[in-house]
Amino acid sequence: MTPSRRTSAFAQNGPTELLRVDGLRKLFHSGAAEIIALSDVSFAVTSGEMVALVGPSGSGKSTLLHLLAALDMPTSGTVYFGGNSLAGFAERDLEDFRNCAVGFIWQRHQLLADFTALENVAMPLLIRGSAASGALNVARGWLNEVGLSDRTQHRAGELSGGEQQRVAIARALVTRPKLLLADEPTGDLDEENTESIFELMQHLHRSHHLTSILATHNLSLAQRADRVLRLEHGLLVSDDGAVAPRGDQRGSSGNSSILEGLG
């Protein structure tokens, strides 16, 4: 499958259901102990939504994002993307999904220290098999979009924390994914950079018609998303803290009630 075909294979148009999670469960083992990271989690996300994922540390937020990105596989349950079950994908299809359909922003930017900002952003395209000249040109355009047109030749260590995260955002979007996943993308930033980065993500979400899921401890940011999902001890819970019935875990626009007591 050529790069262009791989991209189009995951394209979605219109206000459709882009992502669905059905009965997702994830177990880890530590010696003889069994750790339940996620338990019977079900919800759906419509194309174009920005969803905030909140909950205390250890509630399963990062685990859930990794499963949505096919960076790990569930113990049971299914993730559907565009109506297709990821469980039915061959390994090559999963590689295409990770490279073409999903952009992932980590809390700690995960930039390659020996490469420039431009090279870091171009890397997903190079991995996909794009010609170097074309990949670098596309990467340069994305660095311009995130306000770093004058920092293309700087290595990661020569950039501030806020600049490094901007490079990470550009890298996540350089393949033009439909789904953007962000795991505490402002967690290591000061207040000024936190606001700047979140505003940038909102702008890119709208201008590039993304579907975004943002895991965050920052409740003021979560309230600015379209919808909030709350995890506690691996369970997706409703506004009042009760476990939501399967098939009824889409959350609520009443963000303030969901966020009560999470400070």
Order of alpha helices (4+ residues) and beta strands (2+ residues): alpha-beta-beta-beta-alpha-beta-beta-alpha-beta-alpha-alpha-alpha-beta-alpha-beta-alpha-beta-beta-alpha
